[in-house]
């Protein structure tokens, strides 16, 4: 048996028994508390309370000008909150886990979480329409309903959900603790980086953290639907595999060959030349003897020639009319004869 670390990369012989998270009382209490926090942030921004004043103080402080040496590395670090790159990285890892554990649940959980994230966060962004710090028009204003799309912070919510999925899908308590700490550090770092770069208000980041955490806490409610979807997809896969296997191993049918019956000689289908209408076949008389080669042969050849059909004469008579005999000059042009 292999005991090195590469043994964990091999595919398991059978699907392991994975404990699916349920909506416990602790999780339900956290979901309720996070929902209250979410609504409190939205109301505080709508009412332009002290939270909006803090947003402006942080914005006017301009952290990117206070510590410019951090700007370059944080530009790369904030990519960990972008939906496209993070989704590809996490999907690659979860795809390997799905192959290793003979299950589609990791990929389906990731797809469900990202779908919920796009719907909930996107709807609030478009509905509130808040402008970012770089596009603010009036100091002290909440900049709501102005055609913006930054409240809540999508980078922050995406970092919470995408990296939090790893801890949600962990199979051991130890791995879950480590991955929870890692996802929390990344989510906090991405949110504060957006404030440093001046692309989001502080209240945007707070609402983004709450939005991502609500999705992670509410995923157990989606587990029955995920289980039915997995069973459906695996059933379709098994049916297609069985059809391909049957088609591959099916015997090739042998068509019976009918015996060829013996036939006689083929009939002569060449067209026969018919004699012309009204013409007789040439008659050739045999030569009387070897001594009659002179006059007898000559007479027989003349007789044979005269008896052959003359089709050219018929054609000539059809092509040219017969003219009367005699001179073709008119009477007046004839020379006078006599006297």
C-alpha positions in Angstrom: 0.0 0.0 0.0 1.3 3.4 -0.9 1.8 5.7 2.1 3.3 8.8 0.5 1.4 11.9 -0.2 0.8 11.0 -3.9 -1.5 8.2 -2.7 -4.1 10.8 -1.9 -4.2 11.9 -5.5 -5.4 8.5 -6.7 -9.1 8.0 -7.4 -11.0 6.3 -4.7 -12.4 2.8 -5.6 -15.8 3.7 -4.3 -17.7 6.9 -3.5 -17.0 7.9 0.1 -19.7 8.7 2.6 -19.8 12.5 2.8 -21.7 14.2 5.6 -23.9 16.8 4.1 -24.3 20.0 6.2 -27.8 20.6 7.6 -29.5 23.7 8.8 -28.7 23.4 12.5 -29.9 25.8 15.2 -26.4 27.4 15.3 -26.4 28.0 11.6 -30.0 29.3 11.6 -29.1 31.7 14.4 -26.1 33.0 12.4 -28.2 33.3 9.4 -30.7 35.4 11.3 -28.1 37.6 12.9 -26.3 38.2 9.5 -29.7 39.1 7.9 -30.3 41.8 10.6 -26.8 43.2 10.1 -27.4 43.3 6.3 -30.6 45.2 6.7 -29.0 47.6 9.2 -26.3 48.5 6.8 -28.8 49.2 4.0 -31.0 51.3 6.2 -28.0 53.3 7.5 -26.9 54.1 4.0 -30.4 55.0 2.8 -30.9 57.4 5.7 -27.4 59.0 5.2 -26.4 58.3 8.9 -23.0 58.3 10.5 -22.0 55.4 8.4 -22.1 57.6 5.3 -19.9 60.2 7.1 -17.3 57.5 7.9 -17.4 56.5 4.2 -16.5 60.1 3.2 -13.8 60.4 5.9 -12.1 57.2 4.7 -12.4 58.3 1.1 -10.9 61.8 1.7 -8.1 60.2 3.7 -7.1 58.5 0.4 -5.1 55.5 1.7 -3.6 54.9 -1.7 -1.8 58.2 -1.4 -0.7 57.6 2.2 1.0 54.3 1.4 1.7 54.3 -2.4 4.3 51.5 -2.1 1.4 49.0 -1.5 -0.5 49.9 -4.6 1.3 47.6 -7.0 1.1 44.4 -5.0 -2.5 45.0 -3.9 -3.5 45.4 -7.5 -2.6 41.8 -8.0 -4.1 40.7 -4.6 -7.5 42.1 -5.4 -7.8 39.6 -8.3 -8.6 37.0 -5.7 -12.0 38.6 -5.5 -12.8 38.8 -9.2 -15.4 36.3 -10.2 -13.8 35.0 -13.4 -10.3 34.0 -12.2 -11.4 32.7 -8.8 -14.3 30.7 -10.3 -11.9 29.0 -12.7 -9.3 28.2 -10.0 -11.8 26.8 -7.5 -13.8 24.9 -10.2 -10.5 23.2 -11.3 -9.9 22.0 -7.7 -13.5 20.9 -7.2 -13.5 19.2 -10.6 -10.6 17.0 -9.5 -12.4 16.2 -6.2 -15.6 15.3 -8.2 -13.5 12.8 -10.3 -11.7 11.4 -7.3 -14.8 10.9 -5.2 -17.2 9.8 -8.0 -19.7 12.6 -7.3 -20.8 15.8 -8.9 -21.8 17.5 -5.7 -18.7 19.8 -5.3 -19.3 21.3 -8.8 -23.1 21.6 -8.3 -22.6 23.3 -4.9 -20.2 25.8 -6.5 -22.6 26.5 -9.4 -25.5 27.0 -7.0 -23.6 29.4 -4.8 -22.4 31.5 -7.7 -25.9 31.6 -9.1 -27.3 32.9 -5.8 -24.5 35.4 -5.6 -25.2 36.8 -9.0 -28.9 37.1 -8.4 -28.9 38.6 -4.9 -25.9 40.9 -5.2 -26.7 42.0 -8.7 -30.3 42.8 -7.9 -29.3 45.1 -5.0 -26.5 46.7 -7.0 -28.9 47.7 -9.8 -31.8 48.6 -7.5 -29.8 51.0 -5.3 -27.6 52.3 -8.0 -24.9 53.8 -5.8 -21.8 55.6 -7.3 -18.3 54.8 -6.2 -15.9 57.1 -4.5 -14.1 58.1 -7.7 -17.4 59.2 -9.2 -19.0 60.9 -6.2 -20.6 64.3 -6.9 -21.5 65.8 -3.5 -19.6 65.5 -0.3 -21.6 63.9 2.5 -24.1 62.4 0.1 -24.9 58.6 -0.1 -24.8 58.8 -3.9 -27.7 56.4 -4.2 -30.0 56.0 -7.3 -27.4 57.6 -9.5 -26.8 54.8 -12.0 -23.9 53.1 -10.1 -23.4 49.5 -9.3 -21.0 49.1 -6.4 -23.3 48.6 -3.4 -22.7 46.0 -2.1 -19.1 45.2 -3.1 -19.1 42.3 -5.6 -15.3 41.6 -5.1 -15.9 41.1 -1.3 -19.0 39.0 -1.6 -17.4 36.8 -4.3 -14.3 36.3 -2.2 -16.5 35.2 0.8 -18.5 32.7 -1.3 -15.8 31.3 -3.7 -13.2 30.7 -1.0 -15.8 29.8 1.6 -17.0 27.0 -0.6 -13.8 25.1 0.1 -14.4 25.1 3.8 -18.1 24.2 3.3 -17.1 21.2 1.2 -14.3 20.0 3.6 -14.6 16.4 4.6 -12.7 16.5 7.9 -13.0 19.0 10.9 -9.3 19.8 10.7 -9.5 20.7 7.0 -12.7 22.7 7.7 -11.0 24.8 10.3 -7.9 25.6 8.2 -10.0 26.4 5.1 -12.4 28.6 7.1 -9.4 30.7 8.4 -7.9 30.9 4.9 -11.2 32.0 3.3 -11.8 34.6 6.1 -8.3 36.1 5.6 -8.7 36.3 1.9 -12.2 37.8 2.1 -11.1 40.4 4.7 -8.1 41.3 2.7 -9.9 41.7 -0.6 -12.6 43.9 1.0 -10.0 46.2 2.7 -8.0 46.3 -0.5 -10.9 47.8 -2.4 -11.2 50.5 0.2 -7.5 51.2 -0.1 -7.7 51.5 -3.9 -10.7 53.8 -3.6 -13.0 51.7 -5.7 -15.5 51.1 -2.9 -16.9 52.8 0.2 -16.4 51.1 3.6 -20.2 50.4 3.8 -20.0 48.6 0.4 -17.4 46.2 1.9 -19.5 45.6 5.0 -22.5 44.8 3.0 -20.5 42.5 0.7 -19.2 40.5 3.7 -22.8 40.1 4.9 -24.1 39.1 1.5 -21.5 36.4 0.9 -21.9 35.0 4.4 -25.7 34.7 4.0 -25.2 32.6 0.9 -22.8 30.2 2.6 -25.1 29.9 5.6 -28.2 29.2 3.4 -26.6 26.6 1.2 -28.0 23.6 3.3 -31.5 24.6 2.2 -30.4 23.9 -1.4 -28.9 20.5 -0.7 -32.0 18.5 -1.5 -32.2 20.1 -4.9 -28.5 19.6 -5.5 -29.0 15.9 -4.6 -31.8 15.4 -7.1 -29.9 17.2 -9.8 -26.8 15.0 -9.2 -29.0 11.8 -9.3 -30.5 13.0 -12.6 -27.2 13.8 -14.2 -25.6 10.6 -13.1 -28.5 8.6 -14.4 -28.2 10.2 -17.8 -24.5 9.5 -17.8 -25.0 5.8 -16.9 -27.6 5.4 -19.7 -25.4 6.9 -22.3 -22.5 4.8 -21.1 -24.6 1.6 -21.4 -25.8 2.5 -24.9 -22.2 3.1 -26.1 -21.1 -0.1 -24.5 -23.9 -2.1 -26.2 -23.2 -0.5 -29.5 -19.5 -1.2 -29.2 -19.9 -4.9 -28.3 -22.9 -5.7 -30.5 -22.2 -8.4 -33.1 -22.0 -7.3 -36.7 -25.0 -8.8 -38.6 -24.1 -11.1 -41.5 -26.3 -10.7 -44.5 -27.3 -14.0 -46.2 -25.9 -14.4 -49.7 -28.5 -15.8 -52.2 -27.2 -18.6 -54.5 -26.6 -17.6 -58.1 -28.8 -19.7 -60.5 -27.1 -21.3 -63.6 -28.2 -19.5 -66.7 -27.7 -20.3 -70.4 -25.9 -18.2 -73.0 -26.9 -14.6 -73.1 -29.2 -13.6 -75.9 -27.8 -11.6 -78.8 -29.0 -8.1 -78.2 -27.1 -6.4 -81.1 -29.3 -4.5 -83.4 -29.8 -6.2 -86.8 -29.6 -4.1 -90.0 -32.9 -4.1 -91.8 -32.9 -3.8 -95.6 -34.4 -0.6 -97.1 -38.0 -0.6 -97.9 -38.7 -1.5 -101.6 -35.1 -2.7 -102.3 -34.1 -6.3 -102.9 -31.2 -8.1 -101.4 -28.3 -8.4 -103.9 -28.0 -11.8 -105.5 -24.6 -13.2 -106.2 -24.3 -16.1 -108.6 -21.5 -18.5 -108.1 -18.8 -18.9 -110.7 -19.3 -21.8 -113.0 -15.8 -23.1 -113.0 -12.2 -22.2 -112.7 -11.8 -21.8 -116.5 -14.5 -19.1 -116.8 -12.5 -16.5 -114.9 -12.4 -14.2 -118.0 -15.7 -13.4 -119.6 -17.9 -15.3 -117.1 -16.4 -13.5 -114.0 -16.8 -10.1 -115.7 -20.4 -10.8 -116.6 -21.1 -12.0 -113.1 -19.6 -8.8 -111.6 -21.6 -6.6 -113.8 -24.8 -8.5 -112.9 -24.0 -8.2 -109.2 -23.3 -4.4 -109.5 -26.5 -3.8 -111.3 -28.5 -5.7 -108.8 -27.2 -3.8 -105.8 -29.5 -1.1 -104.3 -28.5 2.4 -105.3 -29.5 4.5 -102.4 -27.4 7.4 -103.6 -29.6 7.7 -106.7 -32.7 7.9 -104.6 -31.2 10.5 -102.4 -30.0 12.5 -105.4 -33.5 12.4 -106.9 -34.9 13.7 -103.6 -32.3 16.5 -103.5 -32.3 17.8 -107.1 -35.2 18.0 -109.5 -34.9 16.4 -112.9 -34.4 19.0 -115.7 -35.7 18.4 -119.2 -33.3 17.4 -121.9 -32.1 20.0 -124.4 -30.6 23.4 -124.2 -31.3 25.6 -121.2 -31.0 28.9 -123.1 -34.2 30.8 -123.7 -35.6 30.7 -127.2 -34.6 34.3 -128.1 -31.0 33.7 -127.3 -30.6 30.7 -129.6 -28.6 31.4 -132.9 -30.5 31.4 -136.1 -29.9 28.5 -138.3 -30.2 28.1 -142.0 -30.2 30.4 -145.1 
